[in-house]
Amino acid sequence: MNFKKVRLLTLLALGLIVLGASATQAATLTVGNATSGACVHTFTTIQSAVTAASPGDTIQVCPGTYDEQVNVTTQDLTIDGAGAGSTIIKPSIVVPNSSSLFSGLPIYAIVLIDGVEGVTVEDLTVDGADAAAPLACNTYVGIFYRAASGTISHARVTNIFFPAWRGCQGYLGIFVQSGNGGPGLNSDVLIDHNTVDNYGKNGITANEAGTSVTVTNNTVTGRGPVGVGDAAQNGVQLGFGAHGKVTDNSISNHNYTPPDYVACGILAFNAGGSLGQTKNNTFVGNEQNVCTAGNGPSSNSPFNR
């Protein structure tokens, strides 16, 4: 056998090895529990599947209700439910599983994406109703992208709220935060075709320099009108150096009746040029549809903790 043939066979063998390795890189891990009916699955919690997953894998979650928090630190992962009305993450208790990159204060997140890129959360509901009672005024978040990037799509985030703590400022549906643009501390998240409702303070919040969001085709519904002792709600907040596009959303019922603060459909508070990229949104029942604020005293009420 001559050298050219040996070389060709070697290259072919190497190619088959590479193809084989590529084929094994992406796997689908299935999750179900006693509430999932006949849905075939390997794992009984979402967190156990996430822990076992490798970059590029998909976590396919059966219909059912999952009493857990989920922490993701693996990049390029997809968590895919059976639909927002079918797959429900609803913890009975939450513990602090993260901290603010701005203040260092603890954060209780139901779904946490921490320090990784390319993570998608889709086709499921995050419901905070059962876990809020003991939290008082700590920061409570449905889905938290912390110095992380990815997509939230066709999901519902609901009940990040408890009536006894209705005036607390840290109850957020979706929160995207960066570490002021430091290396490895940026966030870039697409928030697309979701429903966010019944939250304490803000529906969707993007804070700090280094944060970029595209918020499109979502339905964001506040609890307004609300009065004394409640929070002045904002549907979408872009604040403190964050950049974003907010387009083609339906944003309603953010109305704070006392005169000291203004509730906003969209609040751009010291944001990085985001207001010009806010368009084609539908507003109903907001005290003010679009609010801006500079560095001075303001009647707006942003979240920053």
N, C-alpha and C positions, 0 to 999 in steps of 0.2 A: 504494500500500500504506500503510495507516494505521500510526500509532505502535504500537498494541497488537499488530498482527500482526508488525511488525518486532521488537518486544521478545520475543514468544513464540518466533519463529524463532531469535533470538539465544540465548535460554535453552536451547532444544532443542539447538542446535549446541554450546553449552558443555557440556551434559550428555553428549552423545556423546563429546566430547573427554575428559571426566573418566572416562567408562566405558572408553574406549579405553586411557587411561593406566593405569587399575586393572587392565585385562586383561593388560597387558604387565608389570606389576610382579612377578608371581609366575611363575617359570619352573622347569622340572625339568631339571637337568643330570645326564647319565648318565656313569657311570664304569665302566670295565672294563679288563682287561689280558690278557696271554697265558694266564692261568689261568682266564679267565671263560667259555671255550667260545664258543657262538654268541650270547651276550648282546650286544645292540646298544648301543654307547656312543659318546660323543664325546670324553671325557677319559680319559687312561690312569692318572692318579693322583687320589686323593681331594683332595690338597692343591691341585692345579691347578684343580679344579672349585670348591673353597672360595674360592680367590683370585679366580676369575672371577664368583662369585655376588654377587647383590644381596639386600638384606633381603627376606624373604618367600619366597625360593627353596627348593627341595628338591634335595638331592644324592642321586640314586638310584644306589646302588652295587651292581653286579652280583656274583654269586657269584665267589669267587676269594680269593687271598691277596695282601695289599698290604703291601709292604715299605717302610714310611714312618711318620713322625710326622705328625700333623695338628694345625695351629694355626688356631683359629677366632677371628676378631676382627670378624665381621659378625653383627649381631643378627638375630633372627627367622629363623634358618636351621635346616633339618632335614637331618640326615645319616641316611639310611634304607638299611639293608642288605637283603639277600635272606633274612635269618634268621641267628640266632646260630651255626648250624652250617654256614652257607654263605659268608658274607662275613666275612673274618678280616683284621684289621689286625695285622700281626706284623713289626715292624721287626727288621732284623738288627743295627742299631746305633742308638743314641739319643745325642743331644747335649743339653746343658742349654738348654732353650727357655723357661724361666720362673724365677721366684724366689719365695721365701716372703714373704707380706705381714707375717709375724710377725718373722722373723729376717733376711730378705734373702738367705739362703743359696740356692744354685742348686737348681732342680728339673728333673729329667728326666721329662717327661710324654709318654706315647705320644699321647694325645688331650688337647689343651689348649683350653679355652674361657676366653677372657681378656677380662674387662671388658665383656661384652655380655649382653643379655637375650634370652630367648625362643629359646634354642638347644636343639634336641632331638637326641639320639643314640639310635638305636634299631635293633633287629633285626640286630645284628652282634656279633662277638667281638673283644675286644682281648686279645692274647696277648703277654706280655712275655718268653717263655722265651729267645729267641735273643739279646736285647740286654743281659742283666743281667750277664754275666760280667765285663766291665771296670769296673763301676760302683763296686765296693767299697761303702762305707757312705754314699754319697750318697743323696739322696731320689729315689725312683723310683716313679712313679705311673702307673696304667693310664689313668684318666680324671680330669682335674683341672679343676674349675670354680673359677676364681680371680676373685673379685669379679664373679661372673657368675650368671645365672639360666637355668633351663630344665628339661629332663626327660631322664632316662636310663631307657629302657624296653625290656624284652624283649631285653636284651643279656647277654653274658657277659664278665666280666673275669677273666682267669686267668693264672697263672704270673708274677706280679710277685714273683719269688723266684729266688734262686740258692743252691744248697746251701753254697757256700763262704762266703757272706755271711749265713748263716741267723740270726746274732745281731744283725744291723743293724736299727736302729729305724725306718728311713725307707722301707720297702717297703710301699706302700699300694695296694689295689685301686682304690678311688674316694676322691677327696679333694675336699672343698668347703671353701673358706676365704674369709674376709672380712678387710677392713682395719680391724677394730675399730669398725665402724659408721660410718666416715667417709663423706662425700658421694661417691656413685658407687662405693663400695667394699663394698657389701652383696652377699650371695648368697642365693638362694632356689631350691632344687632339689628336684624330685620324683624319687625313685629307686624305680622301680616294676617288679615282675616281672622282676628280673634274677637271674643266677647269678654269685656272686663266690666264687672258690676258689683255693687254692694260692698264697696271698700270704705275704709275709714277716712283716709286723707286724699291720696292721689290714685288715679287709675293706672297711668303709665308715667314713670319718672326716669329721666336720664340726667345724671349729674356729673360734674367735674370735667376739666380739660382732659382730652384724650378719649372722650366718649362720643360716639357717632351712632345715631339710630335712624332708621327709616320706619316710620309709623304709617301704615297704609291699610285702608279697607277694614278698619276695626270698628266695633261698636262699643263705646265707652259711656257708661251710664252711672251718674252719681246718685246721691240719696236726697238731693234737694227738692224743695227748699228746706234748709235746716236753720235752727235758731241758736240762742244763747246756750253755751255749754257744749256745742258741737264744733267740728272742725270746718274751716273754710276750705272746701274741696277744690281740687283742680283735676280736670280730665286727663290732660297730658301736660307734663312739666318738662321743659328743657332748661337746665339751670347751671350756673356757676362754671361756664366755659364749655358745656356740652354743645355739640352740633347735631342738627337733625333735619329731616324732612317729615312733615306731617301733612299727608294728603289723602283725600277721598275717604275720610272717616265720618262716622256719625257720633257726635259728642253732645250729651244732653244732661240736664238736671244737676248742674253745679250752681247752687244758689244759696248764699249765706245771708240771712235777713238782717242781722245786726249791722250797724254802719261802720264798725271799726276796720273790717277787712272785706275784701272783694273775692268772691269765688270766680274761677275762670274755666272756660272750656279748654283753652290752651294758654299756658303761662310760659312766656320766655323771660327768664329772670337772669340777667347777666349771662345770657347764652351767646354762643359764638356765631352770630349772624344767621340764626335759624328762622327768624320771622319771615324773611323773604321767600322761604321754601315751605310756607304754610299756605295751602290752597285747596280748593274744591272740597272743603269739609262741609258737612251739614250740621247746623247747630239748632238745638231746641231747648228752651227752658234754662239757659245759663244766665247767671247774673251779668257776666260780661263774656262774650264769645272768645275774644283774643286779647290777652293782656301782655304788656311789656313793662319792664322795670329796669332802672339803672342802678347806680351805686348809692343813691341817696335814700332817704326815708320813703317807704312805699306802703300803700294800702293792700298790696298783694301779700299772699301768705304762702311762701314756698316751703318745701321740705328740704332741709339740709342737715344731715346728722351723721 
